[in-house]
């Protein structure tokens, strides 16, 4: 039995390229204002930087809001930690 997949469209896809940025000589990059506004990023916000390796090379780098990342990890590890501590 073959299932037919729905076509991917901008309305159903969760990932998209919002900007292409350049790293400067100090290793810094700037997120464009339009992206910062769209993502409600403000001065002082913290992000977890997560890398993905393909073999020995890092091919992808993700930014995840630190508070969201913390909640996600807590949600995943919390029940396991309760079991361990019993």
Buried (B, 14 or more C-beta within 10 A) or exposed (E): EEEEEEEEEEEEEEEEEEEEEEEEEEEEEEBEEEEBEEEEBEEEEEBBEEEEEEEEEEEEEEBEBEEEBEEEEEEEEEEEEEEEEE
